[in-house]
Amino acid sequence: MLTDPTARIVYVEDEPSIAQLLVSGLSLFGIEVHPVYASAEELLETATDETFNHIDLFFFDIRLPKMTGVELAKELRKRGEKRPFVLVSAWPSPSSAELEAINAKFLPKPFDFPDVIKTVQSLLSEI
């Protein structure tokens, strides 16, 4: 079980109830999900270097208004972001080639918390 209270995730999710589910579920394992943004544009417009100073990884819903999670990941990679990305969706996963191009993992919704924790632990061990 992951118990490092300093593990922090930025989450972009346009459905507040789904965002709260991930925030609540991961907090049980000592993982802080903060900040949560409602759109890719909100993250890009309001996040500062200070916002990301203590962030370990990013979770993005794939289906977001306007800019998708995949597009957001591409933009952040273009800007030099190196930390891990996890794309989440109730829809099918992007292709392996798409995920590899942005160096991202995929997790399906609804969340299977053992898989979420395993993925987080794996990604954090690679940092």
FENMOJO-V239381 format. One record per backbone hydrogen bond with DSSP energy under -1.0 kcal/mol. CO is the residue of the C=O (numbers start at 0). NH is the residue of the N-H. If there is no record, write none. Layout:
<<CO & NH> <CO & NH>>
//
This chain:
<<3 & 6> <6 & 31> <7 & 55> <7 & 56> <8 & 33> <9 & 58> <10 & 36> <11 & 60> <14 & 18> <15 & 19> <16 & 20> <17 & 21> <18 & 22> <19 & 23> <20 & 24> <21 & 25> <22 & 26> <23 & 27> <25 & 28> <25 & 30> <26 & 29> <31 & 8> <34 & 10> <36 & 12> <38 & 42> <39 & 43> <40 & 44> <41 & 45> <42 & 46> <47 & 51> <51 & 54> <56 & 9> <57 & 85> <58 & 11> <59 & 87> <61 & 63> <61 & 68> <64 & 66> <67 & 71> <68 & 72> <69 & 73> <70 & 74> <71 & 75> <72 & 76> <73 & 77> <74 & 78> <75 & 80> <76 & 79> <83 & 57> <84 & 104> <85 & 59> <86 & 106> <87 & 61> <88 & 108> <94 & 98> <95 & 99> <96 & 100> <97 & 101> <98 & 103> <104 & 86> <106 & 88> <111 & 114> <111 & 115> <112 & 116> <113 & 117> <114 & 118> <115 & 119> <116 & 120> <117 & 121> <118 & 122> <119 & 123> <120 & 124>>
//
